Amino acid sequence: MIDFSFTDEQEMFRKASREFAETRVAPFIPEMEKTGKVPPGLVQALADAEMLAITIPEEYGGLGLGYVARMIALEEISRISVATGMMLQVFALGIDPFVRFGSKEQKEFYLPKLARGERLATVAVTEPTGGSDPTGLRTTYFKNGTDYILTGRKCFITNAHIADTVTILAKDENDPKAFSAFIAEKGAEGFSATHEEHKVGMRGCNTGELSLEKCKVPATALLGQEGKGLRVSMSAIGDVGRGGMVGCAIGLQTACLEASVKFANERILYGKPISALQTIQNKLADMKIDLEAGRLLAYRAAALHDKGERSSNEFAVAKYFTTEAAQRAAKMAVDIHGGYGCMEEYAVSRFIRDAFVLGPSAGTSDIMKVIVARWVIG
Ligand SMILES: Cc1cc2nc3c(=O)[nH]c(=O)nc-3n(C[C@H](O)[C@H](O)[C@H](O)COP(=O)(O)OP(=O)(O)OC[C@H]3O[C@@H](n4cnc5c(N)ncnc54)[C@H](O)[C@@H]3O)c2cc1C
């Protein structure tokens, strides 16, 4: 039997997440849009609401609620602020390598602090050499006594300037086929956050570059086995990173639809609301159909993930569909608003800028199709 309903606990969690987003996240949006900076009070609010603890097992101080719950939280938060959804989704992306590949000592040291928001995490794979081809990266490491020395540059990293704990993917200086994942800590010798990007959308979610200048990390900073780092970082991006983008996308689709319905019912033309016009109704129906299909893909992939089954192909399908659908929804929402859609007072002008940023993050739509084609062909 397939049961498409949420449990009572999940419904309660959705209600709490919605209330949190509407009361604690929404007030920060004007500041985020104006400054493009992460408000410290927002990160604290996420930590206080235990939003960073959702995917961390209870034995390490987390809530152990899993990935359906995370999807619910991201959907509700992104309905109000995609920038906040993105920031939160990448905190969980940064947490995943510790949960899946951390040693007992690494888990005990990092996870309780990450759950409380005392430390913030991210994953740094992308380099100027091209994010679609992680094996082409140029950041190298070599062993020096008991330490590792890392040199290179990472770009487009979410939370680069606010994260304390970064999983870095690097290749062995002496064996370009061997990749390893390391924990780099804020303040480590030779490690710094440099250029900060100014994105067209998701303003107030930090994106930037990280520089590793002969950065020295101890042997205990190795995550997983030496030479097996691609698995550590790419499995985090494949399931948690892409799943997170899906949560952001369905939240944004919902926001676009709600704003459009409200406007279409209030805007009077020819003596009646424009929601009575067939063309407007078609757009609303298209948005609803995309949202319904996207939510099914999203929650199916998250449920598979919670069952411990392989879900990266399902997340690739969901990531492609929902981020493309969010872009379509934002365009239709702006169109429905007529000239008002171009005015900053209307949230849909933010939605369309945010929608564009959903595309490349955690892999472009082209790459999602590459993954799906590989799944089909076998
Ligand atoms: C807002 C934002 C946040 C991000 N956060 C992070 C982060 O936290 N950590 C991190 O490591 N990275 C992060 N990224 C980087 C992101 O993963 C990359 O932007 C993405 O993988 C694409 O890489 P690229 O930008 O270098 O484009 P490229 O890889 O250079 O791609 C250029 C074009 O070529 C196409 N292309 C490439 N390969 C193929 C192929 N095989 N078949 C068909 N077309 C192809 C692409 O689809 C694209 O259209 C973030 C990016 C953004 C925009």
The ligand as an ORCA input file, in Angstrom:
! r2SCAN-3c Opt
* xyz 0 1
  C      24.137     30.215     -5.438
  C      25.118     29.110     -5.602
  C      25.535     28.398     -4.493
  C      26.483     27.377     -4.625
  N      26.943     26.742     -3.496
  C      27.954     25.838     -3.598
  C      28.528     25.228     -2.427
  O      28.102     25.488     -1.305
  N      29.554     24.361     -2.589
  C      30.056     24.052     -3.828
  O      30.994     23.273     -3.904
  N      29.532     24.616     -4.949
  C      28.513     25.493     -4.876
  N      27.982     26.088     -6.012
  C      28.543     25.778     -7.304
  C      27.639     24.950     -8.204
  O      27.641     23.603     -7.787
  C      28.181     25.133     -9.628
  O      27.883     26.474    -10.038
  C      27.585     24.163    -10.595
  O      28.011     22.851    -10.315
  C      27.972     24.517    -12.058
  O      29.349     24.726    -12.144
  P      29.901     26.010    -12.918
  O      29.179     27.182    -12.373
  O      31.372     26.024    -12.805
  O      29.470     25.798    -14.426
  P      30.209     24.842    -15.487
  O      30.483     23.526    -14.862
  O      31.362     25.583    -16.059
  O      29.088     24.679    -16.594
  C      28.902     25.643    -17.661
  C      27.791     25.157    -18.564
  O      28.154     23.908    -19.181
  C      27.121     22.964    -18.974
  N      27.687     21.614    -18.833
  C      28.757     21.257    -18.108
  N      28.979     19.929    -18.220
  C      28.033     19.449    -19.053
  C      27.713     18.161    -19.560
  N      28.436     17.080    -19.216
  N      26.671     18.031    -20.411
  C      25.940     19.112    -20.765
  N      26.184     20.364    -20.310
  C      27.211     20.529    -19.458
  C      26.450     23.407    -17.677
  O      25.138     22.889    -17.563
  C      26.470     24.905    -17.842
  O      25.403     25.301    -18.667
  C      27.002     27.070     -5.899
  C      26.555     27.772     -7.028
  C      25.631     28.776     -6.899
  C      25.170     29.533     -8.118
*
